[in-house]
């Protein structure tokens, strides 16, 4: 009964600009139920709950799509370039689901090392009755190997914070270079490809695993720049500079304003101790225009 009442409240408020009344209901119902609810956005749906450890909770609280502006940009680039889309660090499908709904005639590829993330993704795929998504429960890096994966949600911020560690008590997970994985699984991408990297510090390693793709395809890569990137490289600043120069990469902010590497690292070094990331950037192997 309580769940039905709150689901109706969601449905009646999701498209309203003024959500003050909804926030009042949210503040009450979050103590009354632990169930999952359906967020019926305009073009797609998501499951979400009041669980503070769930990354999708933000959408339930705000009745707003996750990273809406970023997804809009990705859709624009896919449409403009007739590009394939690869979502690395897909989690519950915040990017995968909207893109798959928009481009039903092409296959969308989603990767995540977390079993829980893939479980949530599958539920959202079924909820949206999608048939054009191929998902893989693996890690993505710069070599094919096996590493330990920390999935202890109790000691992490949320279920979007699972990451690779050196703790041998954690779960073992396979990691692949995307270049190798594409070839092994006969994944044929279009000449143009859009890739999203959100890998809790493994983003640069995943980029290094795309050397062949960068040579044969026109690539646009959405990448999160965080402090964790420095954990997996001996000298991240120098390695990133060398890799970018060798592969003729261009770096932009989300408004397609060109950015220099030293400018990005200056921003990264200046953020306070509590902040982990300076946000998303766009990397491409050719010049982009607005």
C-alpha positions in Angstrom: 0.0 0.0 0.0 2.7 2.5 1.0 4.8 1.6 -2.1 1.8 2.1 -4.4 1.1 5.5 -2.8 4.7 6.7 -3.3 4.9 5.3 -6.9 1.8 7.4 -7.7 3.5 10.5 -6.1 6.5 9.9 -8.3 4.5 9.5 -11.5 2.4 12.6 -10.7 5.5 14.8 -10.0 8.2 13.6 -12.3 7.5 16.1 -15.1 6.7 19.1 -12.9 9.2 22.0 -12.6 8.4 22.8 -9.1 9.0 19.8 -6.9 8.8 21.3 -3.4 5.8 19.1 -2.5 7.6 16.0 -3.8 10.7 16.8 -1.6 8.3 16.9 1.4 6.9 13.4 0.5 10.5 12.1 -0.1 11.6 13.2 3.3 8.8 11.2 4.9 8.7 8.0 2.7 12.4 7.4 2.9 11.9 6.2 6.4 8.9 4.0 5.5 10.0 1.7 2.7 13.1 0.0 1.2 11.4 -1.0 -2.0 12.5 -0.1 -5.5 10.4 2.4 -7.5 10.1 3.1 -11.2 11.2 6.5 -12.5 9.2 7.0 -15.7 11.2 9.7 -17.5 10.0 10.9 -20.9 11.9 8.4 -23.1 13.0 5.7 -20.7 12.6 4.2 -17.2 14.9 3.3 -14.3 14.6 1.4 -11.0 15.6 3.4 -8.0 15.4 3.2 -4.2 15.9 5.1 -1.0 19.1 3.1 -0.2 21.8 5.6 0.5 24.4 3.3 -1.0 22.6 3.2 -4.3 24.0 5.5 -7.0 20.5 5.7 -8.5 19.1 7.3 -5.3 20.0 10.7 -6.6 17.5 10.4 -9.4 14.8 9.3 -7.0 15.5 12.3 -4.8 15.6 14.8 -7.6 13.3 13.2 -10.2 15.9 14.1 -12.7 17.9 12.0 -15.2 21.5 11.2 -14.4 24.1 13.3 -16.3 21.4 14.5 -18.7 23.7 17.1 -20.4 26.5 14.5 -21.0 24.1 12.1 -22.4 22.7 14.7 -24.7 26.2 15.5 -26.0 26.9 11.8 -26.6 23.6 11.4 -28.5 24.6 14.5 -30.6 28.0 13.0 -31.5 26.6 9.6 -32.3 24.0 11.1 -34.6 26.4 13.5 -36.2 29.2 10.9 -36.8 27.0 7.8 -37.2 29.2 6.4 -34.4 29.2 3.2 -32.3 28.8 3.7 -28.5 30.8 1.9 -25.8 30.0 2.5 -22.1 32.8 1.5 -19.8 31.8 1.7 -16.1 28.1 1.4 -17.1 26.8 0.8 -13.6 22.9 0.6 -13.6 22.8 1.9 -17.2 22.5 5.7 -16.7 24.2 6.2 -20.1 23.6 2.8 -21.8 19.8 2.8 -21.5 19.1 6.3 -22.9 21.5 5.8 -25.8 20.1 2.4 -26.6 16.5 3.8 -26.6 17.6 6.6 -28.9 19.4 4.3 -31.4 17.4 1.1 -31.5 18.9 0.0 -34.8 22.5 -0.3 -33.5 24.1 -2.4 -30.8 25.3 -0.6 -27.6 28.2 -2.1 -25.7 28.4 -1.9 -21.9 31.2 -3.0 -19.5 31.4 -3.1 -15.7 33.6 -5.1 -13.3 30.8 -5.1 -10.7 28.4 -8.0 -10.6 25.9 -5.8 -8.8 26.1 -3.1 -11.6 25.5 -5.7 -14.3 22.5 -7.1 -12.3 21.0 -3.6 -12.0 21.7 -2.9 -15.7 19.9 -6.2 -16.7 16.9 -5.1 -14.6 16.7 -1.8 -16.4 17.2 -3.4 -19.8 14.2 -5.6 -19.1 12.2 -2.7 -17.7 12.7 -0.8 -21.0 12.3 -3.9 -23.1 15.5 -3.3 -25.0 17.2 -5.9 -27.3 20.1 -3.9 -28.6 22.5 -3.9 -25.6 25.4 -6.3 -25.1 26.9 -6.2 -21.6 30.1 -7.7 -20.2 30.9 -8.3 -16.6 34.7 -7.6 -16.9 37.2 -4.9 -16.0 38.8 -2.7 -18.6 42.5 -1.8 -18.5 45.8 -1.6 -20.4 46.5 -5.4 -20.3 44.8 -8.7 -20.0 45.1 -9.8 -16.5 43.3 -10.7 -13.2 43.1 -8.3 -10.3 41.4 -8.1 -6.9 38.1 -6.1 -6.9 36.7 -4.4 -3.8 33.0 -4.8 -3.7 32.5 -4.2 0.1 29.7 -1.6 -0.1 29.9 -0.9 3.6 33.3 0.8 3.4 32.6 2.6 0.2 30.6 5.8 -0.6 28.1 4.0 -2.8 27.7 1.2 -5.4 29.4 3.4 -8.0 32.6 3.3 -6.0 33.6 -0.3 -6.4 37.3 -0.4 -7.5 40.3 -2.6 -8.0 42.7 -3.1 -5.1 45.8 -5.0 -4.0 43.9 -6.8 -1.2 44.1 -10.5 -1.9 41.0 -11.1 0.3 38.8 -9.3 -2.3 37.1 -10.9 -5.3 39.2 -11.8 -8.4 38.0 -10.1 -11.6 39.2 -10.5 -15.2 40.5 -7.4 -16.9 40.9 -6.9 -20.7 42.3 -4.4 -23.1 39.4 -3.2 -25.2 41.5 -3.6 -28.4 41.9 -7.3 -27.6 38.4 -7.8 -26.4 36.9 -6.2 -29.5 39.0 -8.5 -31.7 38.4 -11.6 -29.7 34.7 -11.2 -29.6 34.4 -10.0 -33.2 32.9 -6.7 -32.1 32.7 -4.6 -35.2 32.5 -0.9 -34.4 31.7 1.8 -36.9 34.5 3.9 -38.3 33.5 6.5 -35.7 33.2 5.5 -32.1 32.1 7.2 -28.9 33.5 5.8 -25.6 32.6 6.7 -22.1 35.2 5.9 -19.4 34.1 6.2 -15.7 36.3 3.5 -14.0 37.3 4.7 -10.6 40.9 5.4 -11.4 41.3 2.9 -14.3 40.3 5.4 -16.9 43.8 6.2 -18.2 44.7 2.5 -18.2 41.5 1.8 -20.3 42.6 4.6 -22.7 46.0 3.0 -23.1 44.2 -0.3 -24.0 42.7 1.5 -27.0 45.9 2.2 -29.0 44.7 0.1 -32.0 41.2 1.6 -31.9 42.7 5.1 -31.9 44.8 4.3 -35.0 42.0 2.9 -37.1 38.9 4.8 -35.9 37.9 8.4 -35.3 37.3 8.3 -31.5 35.6 10.7 -29.1 36.2 9.7 -25.5 34.3 11.0 -22.4 36.7 10.5 -19.5 36.5 11.4 -15.8 39.6 13.1 -14.4 40.1 12.2 -10.7 42.8 11.9 -8.1 42.5 8.1 -8.4 44.1 8.2 -11.9 47.5 8.9 -10.1 47.2 5.6 -8.1 47.7 3.4 -11.2 50.6 5.2 -12.9 54.1 5.8 -11.6 54.1 9.3 -13.1 50.6 9.9 -14.3 51.3 13.5 -15.5 54.3 12.5 -17.7 52.7 9.3 -18.9 49.5 11.1 -19.9 51.5 13.8 -21.8 53.6 11.2 -23.7 50.6 9.1 -24.6 48.6 12.1 -25.8 51.4 13.4 -27.9 52.2 9.9 -29.4 48.6 9.3 -30.3 47.9 12.9 -31.5 45.1 13.4 -28.9 43.1 16.6 -28.4 41.6 17.5 -25.0 38.4 19.5 -24.5 36.1 20.4 -21.7 32.4 19.5 -22.1 31.8 22.8 -24.0 34.4 21.8 -26.5 36.9 24.4 -25.3 40.4 23.1 -25.9 42.4 22.3 -22.7 46.1 21.9 -22.1 47.3 19.0 -20.0 49.2 21.2 -17.6 46.0 23.3 -17.1 44.0 20.1 -16.2 46.6 18.9 -13.8 46.8 22.3 -12.1 43.0 22.0 -11.5 43.4 18.5 -10.2 46.2 19.5 -7.8 44.2 22.5 -6.5 41.0 20.7 -5.3 40.6 20.1 -1.6 41.2 16.8 0.1 37.5 15.8 0.3 37.0 16.2 -3.5 38.1 13.3 -5.7 37.3 14.6 -9.2 37.4 17.7 -11.3 34.7 16.3 -13.6 34.5 15.0 -17.2 36.6 15.9 -20.2 36.5 14.9 -23.8 39.5 13.4 -25.6 39.6 12.8 -29.4 42.1 11.8 -32.0 41.0 14.6 -34.3 39.9 18.2 -33.9 36.4 18.8 -32.7 34.2 21.8 -33.6 31.1 23.1 -31.8 
